[in-house]
Amino acid sequence: MTEIGNLSSDLVELILSFLPIHTLMRSSTVCKLWYSIISSPTFSPIAHNNKPWFFLYGLHNTNSKNNQSFAFDPISNLWFCLPTFPSEQQQQPNTSFIGTNGFFFTTAPKFSYTRILHRSWNLTSPLRFSRINPLLGVFDNESGLPRFIVVGGVRFIGNLVDIEDRLAVEIYDPSLGSWELCPPLPADFRSGNSSFSLSSALFGGRFYVFGIYSCFVSSFDMHEHVWSEVQTLRPPGVIFSFLIACRERLVLAGICNGPLGPSFNLWKIDEKTMEFSEIAIMPRDLLYSLFDSEEDDKFASLKCVGLGDLVYVFNEEYHKIYPACFCEIDSESGKCNWRRVPQLPLPVNKFHKVISFCSTISMHNILQGGEEHIGPPAGYV
């Protein structure tokens, strides 16, 4: 049998590509060759298959030491503990924290951003309209560099907010270091224009904005910089729902009152006609495991995020330690497979605000900033 030290680097890379992320992290410390292979931007683990991770950031209003950050890898079925924010980011008054694919942002009083798992923050030129709790999207320009779109939110001036101002859309190009001003959300969204009442999805060159409770939907053309006509997207019985951009489809996910009682449903959305067709219903026992059935308004704390072929549903209340599950949608057949996410590694603090989002992860992204950026929680082997 050939000793592993005598194998070609191409064969070593192929063997390593079958390992899950948490094993690759340890393997990268074996020798310089393995580290150079695993940390290369071109290295693509087959076992990982680019499944989006679920990120959960818990913020405490009065004591930043109680903040905690976690990431869930659906391939290894493990939670990882992440470093908390630098103290200067945590303690800024009125700071609005937002996470979206690959990045984390603060929007007030100043706008700054960092790549997930990295420690350094980049401060941008000032927004034309300082705002809290906006919708945020990340997309690539013609050169492949990321750009940021900021939509809605509540205007922030000193210690006052203005909930009536719709605020113009602003697009930031890091290569130019400047913001471009675009038309604001349509007037139909005036009464609810922050991320607390809206969800968003980047799909097919358009930035979709959807009212979680109002069910209004409109899309912003990323090339023409115009908004589409506002429509209503409300399947029968829907109480509230979230719009999600999956790999090959727009998906609406939400709580629905049906003939057999409450259910959590997924619908495929035709982006041209905004017509919907049901694709899955969460198993009833899984749904009820996310909260206590005796609660008043028990569904209100359910939130939903997604990316690729995964849709994550979680409870942002502390009493059950933020339980979550996800649905994997087969890209070819469209069939759905539901699975419970393991409990967060204890101890878990009680948070005043929970931030969640999905993002794809590469080994280059993890190892680029050093080993301290991510590590398995205590108790995992």
C-alpha positions in Angstrom: 0.0 0.0 0.0 1.4 3.4 -1.0 2.3 5.6 2.0 0.3 8.9 2.0 3.5 10.9 2.0 4.3 9.5 -1.5 1.0 10.5 -3.1 0.8 13.3 -5.6 -0.6 16.6 -4.4 -3.6 16.2 -6.8 -4.5 12.9 -5.2 -4.1 14.3 -1.7 -6.4 17.1 -2.7 -9.0 14.7 -4.0 -8.9 12.6 -0.7 -9.1 15.8 1.4 -12.1 17.0 -0.6 -14.2 14.2 0.8 -13.8 15.4 4.4 -16.4 17.5 6.2 -15.6 21.1 7.3 -14.8 20.3 10.9 -12.4 17.6 10.0 -10.7 19.7 7.3 -10.1 22.4 10.0 -8.0 19.9 12.0 -6.4 18.4 8.9 -5.1 21.9 7.9 -2.8 21.8 10.9 -1.1 18.4 10.0 1.5 19.8 7.6 2.3 22.7 5.3 1.2 20.8 2.2 -2.2 20.0 3.6 -2.7 23.6 4.8 -1.7 25.0 1.4 -4.2 22.7 -0.3 -7.1 23.3 2.1 -6.6 27.1 2.3 -6.4 27.5 -1.5 -9.3 29.5 -3.0 -9.7 26.8 -5.6 -10.1 24.0 -3.1 -13.7 22.8 -3.2 -14.7 20.0 -0.7 -17.0 17.5 -2.3 -18.6 16.5 1.0 -19.4 20.2 1.8 -21.2 20.7 -1.6 -21.5 24.4 -0.8 -24.6 24.0 1.4 -25.5 27.3 3.1 -24.8 27.6 6.8 -27.3 29.0 9.3 -25.9 31.9 11.4 -27.4 33.0 14.7 -26.1 36.1 16.4 -27.6 36.9 19.9 -27.2 40.5 21.2 -27.7 41.7 24.7 -28.8 45.3 25.2 -26.9 46.1 28.4 -24.0 43.8 28.7 -22.0 42.9 25.5 -20.3 40.1 27.4 -23.6 38.2 27.1 -23.5 38.4 23.3 -23.0 35.0 21.5 -22.5 33.9 17.9 -23.1 30.5 16.4 -23.0 28.9 12.9 -24.7 25.6 11.9 -23.2 23.4 9.2 -25.9 21.2 7.7 -23.4 18.7 6.2 -21.7 17.8 9.6 -24.9 18.6 11.5 -22.9 20.6 14.0 -23.1 24.0 15.6 -19.8 26.0 15.7 -19.1 28.8 18.2 -18.0 32.1 16.6 -16.1 35.0 18.1 -18.3 37.9 19.3 -18.1 41.3 17.9 -15.3 43.7 18.8 -16.3 45.7 21.9 -16.3 49.0 20.0 -18.9 47.5 17.6 -21.0 46.1 20.4 -21.2 49.2 22.5 -22.1 51.8 19.9 -25.5 53.4 20.9 -28.4 52.8 18.5 -26.3 50.5 16.3 -28.3 48.4 13.8 -26.7 45.0 13.1 -27.7 43.1 10.0 -26.3 39.9 8.4 -26.8 38.7 4.8 -25.0 36.4 2.4 -21.3 36.5 3.3 -21.3 39.9 5.2 -22.2 41.5 8.4 -23.2 45.2 8.6 -23.8 48.1 11.0 -26.0 50.8 9.6 -26.3 53.5 12.3 -25.0 55.9 13.2 -22.3 54.9 10.6 -22.4 52.3 7.9 -19.6 49.6 8.1 -19.2 46.0 7.0 -17.1 43.0 7.4 -17.0 39.5 5.9 -18.4 36.8 8.2 -15.7 35.1 10.3 -13.4 38.1 10.0 -12.6 40.6 12.7 -11.8 43.9 10.8 -14.6 46.3 9.9 -14.6 48.6 6.9 -16.2 52.0 7.3 -18.0 53.4 4.2 -18.7 57.0 3.2 -21.9 58.2 5.0 -25.3 57.0 3.8 -27.4 59.9 2.4 -30.2 58.8 4.9 -28.9 57.3 8.1 -31.3 54.4 9.0 -31.9 51.5 11.3 -33.2 48.0 10.5 -33.2 48.3 6.7 -33.3 45.5 4.2 -29.8 44.7 2.8 -28.6 42.7 -0.2 -25.2 41.7 -1.5 -24.7 41.3 -5.3 -21.7 41.3 -7.7 -21.1 44.0 -10.2 -19.7 43.4 -13.7 -16.1 42.9 -12.4 -17.3 40.3 -9.8 -16.8 42.6 -6.8 -19.6 42.7 -4.2 -21.9 45.7 -4.0 -24.5 46.4 -1.3 -28.1 47.6 -1.7 -29.9 49.2 1.3 -33.7 49.4 1.1 -36.2 50.9 3.6 -35.5 51.0 7.3 -36.4 53.7 9.8 -34.7 57.1 9.5 -32.4 57.8 12.3 -31.6 61.4 13.3 -29.9 61.9 16.7 -32.0 60.0 19.1 -35.2 60.3 17.1 -36.7 58.1 14.3 -39.1 58.9 11.5 -41.3 56.0 10.6 -43.1 57.9 7.8 -40.1 58.6 5.6 -39.8 55.8 3.0 -36.1 56.6 2.4 -34.4 56.3 -0.9 -32.7 53.1 -2.0 -28.9 53.4 -1.8 -26.4 51.2 -3.5 -22.7 51.1 -2.4 -19.8 50.2 -4.7 -16.7 49.5 -2.5 -14.4 49.9 -5.5 -15.6 53.5 -5.9 -16.2 54.1 -2.2 -19.5 55.9 -3.0 -23.3 55.5 -2.7 -25.8 55.8 -5.6 -29.2 57.2 -4.8 -32.2 55.4 -6.3 -36.0 55.6 -6.0 -37.5 54.6 -2.6 -39.9 51.8 -1.9 -43.4 52.2 -3.4 -45.8 54.2 -1.2 -47.8 51.0 -0.3 -45.0 50.0 2.0 -45.0 53.3 4.0 -46.6 51.9 7.1 -44.1 49.1 7.4 -40.7 49.7 5.9 -38.2 48.1 8.2 -36.8 44.5 8.4 -39.3 43.8 11.3 -42.2 43.9 8.9 -40.5 43.1 5.5 -38.5 40.3 4.0 -36.4 40.5 0.9 -34.9 38.2 -1.8 -32.3 38.8 -4.5 -33.3 36.7 -7.5 -32.9 37.0 -11.3 -31.3 40.4 -11.2 -34.1 41.9 -9.1 -34.4 42.8 -5.4 -37.8 41.6 -4.1 -39.4 43.2 -1.1 -42.3 41.4 0.6 -44.6 42.5 3.4 -44.5 39.7 6.1 -48.0 40.6 7.2 -49.4 42.8 4.4 -48.3 40.4 1.7 -47.5 43.3 -0.7 -44.7 42.5 -3.1 -42.6 44.6 -5.5 -39.2 44.2 -7.1 -36.4 46.6 -7.8 -34.7 46.1 -11.2 -30.9 46.1 -10.4 -30.0 47.3 -13.9 -32.8 49.8 -14.7 -33.2 51.0 -11.1 -37.0 51.0 -11.2 -39.7 49.4 -9.0 -42.3 47.1 -10.4 -46.0 47.5 -9.7 -47.0 46.5 -6.2 -49.0 43.2 -6.1 -50.5 41.1 -3.3 -49.1 37.6 -2.8 -51.3 35.9 -0.2 -52.1 32.1 -0.5 -55.4 31.2 1.2 -55.2 31.1 5.0 -51.7 32.7 5.3 -51.1 34.5 8.6 -47.6 35.7 7.9 -44.9 34.6 5.5 -41.4 35.3 4.2 -40.0 35.5 0.7 -36.8 33.5 0.1 -34.5 33.2 -2.9 -33.5 29.6 -3.4 -31.2 28.4 -6.1 -33.7 28.0 -8.9 -36.9 29.4 -7.5 -38.5 32.0 -5.4 -40.1 30.4 -2.3 -42.8 31.8 0.0 -42.7 30.2 3.5 -45.1 30.9 6.3 -47.8 30.0 8.8 -51.1 29.1 7.3 -54.5 28.4 8.8 -55.8 25.2 7.1 -58.7 22.8 7.4 -56.6 20.6 9.9 -55.3 23.6 11.9 -52.1 25.7 11.7 -49.4 24.5 9.4 -46.1 25.8 8.0 -46.1 25.8 4.2 -43.8 26.4 1.4 -45.0 27.7 -2.0 -43.1 28.0 -5.3 -43.5 31.5 -6.8 -43.5 32.2 -10.5 -41.5 35.5 -10.6 -43.2 36.6 -13.9 -46.8 36.2 -12.8 -46.5 36.0 -9.0 -48.7 32.9 -9.0 -48.0 30.3 -6.3 -48.1 26.5 -6.0 -47.6 24.5 -2.8 -44.5 22.4 -2.7 -44.3 21.3 1.0 -45.8 21.3 4.5 -43.7 21.0 7.6 -44.5 17.8 9.6 -46.9 18.8 12.4 -44.8 17.3 15.2 -41.7 19.2 13.9 -43.7 22.4 13.8 -45.0 22.0 17.4 -41.5 21.2 18.7 -40.5 24.7 17.9 -42.7 26.3 20.6 -44.9 25.6 23.6 -48.5 24.9 22.4 -49.9 26.7 25.5 -48.4 30.0 24.5 -50.6 32.9 23.5 -49.7 34.1 19.9 -47.3 31.1 19.8 -46.5 31.5 16.1 -45.4 35.2 16.3 -41.8 34.4 17.2 -41.2 32.1 14.2 -38.7 33.4 11.7 -37.5 32.0 8.3 -34.4 32.5 6.3 -33.0 30.5 3.4 -30.5 30.2 0.5 -29.6 27.7 -2.1 -31.7 24.6 -1.5 -32.2 25.1 2.2 -35.0 26.9 4.1 -34.4 27.4 7.8 -37.2 28.0 10.3 -36.5 28.9 13.9 -38.0 30.4 17.1 -36.3 33.6 18.2 -37.6 33.3 21.8 -35.3 32.1 24.6 -37.6 29.7 26.5 -36.7 26.7 24.3 -33.1 27.8 23.5 -33.9 29.1 20.0 -35.0 25.8 18.4 -34.7 25.4 14.6 -35.3 23.1 11.7 -34.7 23.2 8.0 -36.1 21.9 4.7 -33.9 20.8 1.8 -35.5 21.2 -1.6 -34.2 18.8 -4.2 -33.1 21.0 -7.1 -34.2 18.4 -9.7 -37.3 16.7 -8.4 -38.5 19.5 -6.1 -39.1 17.1 -3.3 -38.6 18.4 0.2 -36.9 16.8 3.2 -37.4 18.3 6.7 -34.9 17.9 9.5 -34.5 19.2 13.1 -31.4 21.2 13.8 -29.5 20.0 17.0 -29.9 22.1 20.1 -27.5 25.0 20.5 -24.4 24.2 22.6 -25.0 25.1 26.2 -24.8 27.5 28.0 -26.9 29.9 25.9 -27.6 33.4 27.1 -31.0 35.2 26.9 -30.8 37.8 24.1 -32.7 41.0 23.5 -32.2 40.7 19.7 -31.5 37.7 17.5 -30.0 38.2 14.0 -30.1 35.3 11.6 -29.1 34.7 8.0 -27.7 32.1 5.6 -24.4 32.1 3.8 -22.2 29.8 1.9 -18.8 29.1 3.4 -15.5 28.0 2.0 -12.4 26.7 3.7 -10.5 29.7 2.3 -13.0 32.0 4.1 -12.5 30.1 7.4 -8.7 29.8 7.3 -7.9 33.2 5.8 -8.1 35.1 9.0 -6.6 32.5 11.3 -7.8 29.5 13.4 -9.4 31.7 16.1 -12.3 32.6 13.8 -14.2 29.5 14.2 -14.1 26.4 16.4 -16.4 23.6 17.5 -18.3 24.2 20.7 -17.3 22.5 23.9 -18.5 18.9 24.1 -18.1 18.1 20.4 -15.4 15.8 19.3 
